[in-house]
């Protein structure tokens, strides 16, 4: 096994499995080990490029990139488990919301750390990830990680790690917010008299088509909104109500709550 081309992934939930499967398809690493205690999560994975284990052992030391694909609430316990097996030339990569690089360093006594925040569209290689790292990584190592992140979507490197919590509220939690809004579109369609099936189809395709239009044309949301809003028309009527309900304030307050929770997670991890 080539140490420089190896990765171990701890955790194989929705996000962990999306990351692992995408990276595997792009052949970013020659050797990939997944550690997941819940065997039901790995039972249906038939990839011959991925090896599986149900517990942490000294084998962790054999892999250069150590991905922590777990919930932040599990970090305290996990840090104690992996600390004896970490070597100074390994790189820890965390996808844990709220947990800072300094906290990872404190709990593991490890110096080379990358923190990323992906989002769930990574499951279909349409994700967007933000990331930051300690300054002791080589350009080769950073390029390797960037290629891995881009295998399941796009990525943005942030010079200021504090921006990750803010980005988490927008892109990390964003899919959940948009799905909730989509639920309301479907519900409203039914309330005005459409069948559930028709309302669902119209709502979903409207979201997909609108997102694709803005992606392809690279036009601004404001310009596209104005283009579809005729004076005195139906769209204007609906938009006027949104303005009366202060939609900008509502969305801002929603994201502010997500940022606050990210900060809380960091503080809880220190206890």
N, C-alpha and C positions, 0 to 999 in steps of 0.2 A: 504494500500500500504506500502511495506517495502522500506523506504527511501534508505537504503544501496544497494538495488538491482534495483534502478530505473535510467533511463536515459531519457533526453530530447534532441532532435536533431533539431537544427534550420537550415533549408534548406533541400530540397529534390530533388536536381538536380541529374545529372548523378552519381557523386561520393557519395553524401549524400544518395541517394536511395540504391546504391550498399552496402554501409556500413550498413545501417539500415536493409535491407533485409537479409544480411548474419548473422548479429548479432542475428536477430530474429529467424532464423532457428536453431541456435546453443543454443538458450535459455540462453544467457549470462546474461540478465536482466529480472526480473519478470514483470517490468512495463516499457513501451516504449511510449513516446509521441513525435510526429513529428509536428513541427510548420513550416508551409509553406503557404505563402500568395497566391501563384499561384495554385489554386485548380485543374487546368488541370494536374499538376504533380502528384497529389495524387488520382485522380479520379479512376484509374484502379487498385489501390492496394486493394486487398481484404483480406489481412492478419487480422486475428482476434486478433493477439498479439500486434498490433500497433494501437494507438489512434492518431487522427489527429486534429489539430487546425490551424486556418488561421491567428492567431495573438498572440503576446506575452502578457502574463498576469501574475498575481501573482501565477498561477499554476506552473510556472517555478521554484519557490522556493521549490517545493515538490520533486524535483528530484536531486539526488546527483551528477550525471554526466551530465554536460551541454556541448553538442557537437556543435561547430560552424562550420557547413558545408556550408560555404558561400564563395563568391569571396572576396579577400582581399580589393577590392575597396569599399565594403559595410560595412567594419568593423567599421568605424567611427560612422556611423549612428546607427548601431546595438548596439554598446557598450553603447550608451546613453539609448537605450531601455531596455537592460537587467540589467544594473547597479542597479536600485532600487530594483530588485527582488533577487539579489545574496546574499547568506548566506555564512558565513565564512567556513562552513563544506562542501560546494559544491566544485566540481572540474571542471574547464573549460578545455575542450579538443578542440583544434583548428586544422583544416586541411588547414588553409589559407596559401597560398604560400607567403613567404617573411616576414610575420608578426611575430615578435619575441615575446618571452615570456615577456620580459621587456615592450614591447609596449602594450601587452594585460593587463599587470599589471597596467600600467600607465592610460590606458583608463577606466578600470573597477574597479580599486582599490581592486583587488582580488589577493589572495596570492597563491592559489593552482591551478597550471596551467600545462597542458600537451600540447605539440606541436607535431603533427605528420604530415608526408607527405606520403600519400598512392599513389597508381597509378591505372589507369583505369582497368587493369586486375582483380581488386577486384570484378568487376561485375560478374566474373565467378569463384570467390574464388581462383584466381591465382595471386593475387596482392603481392607486396612487400612494406612494410611500414618501414620508419625510424622514431624514436621518441626520445624525450627528455622531462624532467619534472623538476619542481622545487624540491628542496630537502626536502620538508615538507610532502611528501606523504608516507604512510605506505607501507610495502611490500605487504600487502593484497590488497591495492588499486592499486599498480603497477601491481600485478599479474592479477587483474581483467581486467585492460586495455590491458595487453599483450594477454590475452585470447580473448578479443574482436577483437584485431587486427589480431590475428591468425585465426579468424573465416572467414576472407576473404583473406587469403593467409599466408604470412610469415612476420616476423617483426625483426628489428634490433634496439636495444637501443643504442643511441650514447651519450657518456658522455659529449661531447662538442657540444652544440647547434649550433654553427657556421657551423658544418658539415652538417646540414640539408639543407641549401641553396645549398651546393655543391651536396648533394645527390639528391636534387630536379631536378637539371640539368640532372642527369643521369637516375634515375629511375622514377621521376615524369613526366618529359618531354619526357623521353626515348621512351615510346610507340608511341608518335607522330612522333618522328624522324624515328623510325623503319617503321611506316606506310608510311611515305614519301618515304623512300628507297624502300619499297615494290611497291609503285606506279611506281617508276622508273624501277623496274624489269619488271613489267607488260608492261609498255610503250616500253621498249627495246625489249621485246619478240615480240611485234606487229611489231616494226620497222624492225626486221630481217626476218619477214615473217610469224610468227605464227598468228593464229586467236586470237581475243581478248579473247574468252572463254578459249581456250587452254592455252594461255599465263597466264591468271589470275589463272587458276587451278594449273599449274605447279609452278608458283611463290609462291602462298600461301602454297601449300603442301611442297615445298622445305623449306620455312621458318619454318613451323611447325615441319617437320621431323628433320631438323638440330637442332632446339632448344631442341627437345625431346631426340635426340641422345646425345647431350652434357650433358643433365640433367641426363639421365640414366647411361651413362658411367662414368660421373664425370671426363672426360678427359679435357684437356685444349684446348681452341680454337686453339692455335698454333699447338698442336699435331694433332688435327683433320684436320686442314687445310693442314698440311704437308702430311697427309695420303692420301688425295684426289688429291694431286698435283704431277703428274708424270712429270719427267724432259722432257722438250720439248713438253709437252701436251697442251691441250686446257685451262685447269685451270691455268697453269703457264702463258700462254700468257695473259690471262685476268688480273691476279694478277700483272703482270709486269706493265701493264698500270696503275693500281691503285697506285702502288708505284711511278710511274713517276708523277702522279697527286697529290702526297703527301696526301694520304687519312688520315693518322694519324693527320696531321696538320689541315685538313678540319674538322674532327670530334672534335678535341680539340677546334677550334675556335667556332664551333657551340655550344658546351657546355659552353664555356666562355661567350658567348652572353646570354645564359639562366641564368647563375649565375649573370651576371650584371643586368638582368631584375628583378631577385629576390631581389637584393639589392635595386634597384630603387623602387620596390613596398613598401619596408619597409620605405624608405625615404618619399614616397608620402603619406603614412598613417600618418606620423608625421605632415603634413601640415594642 
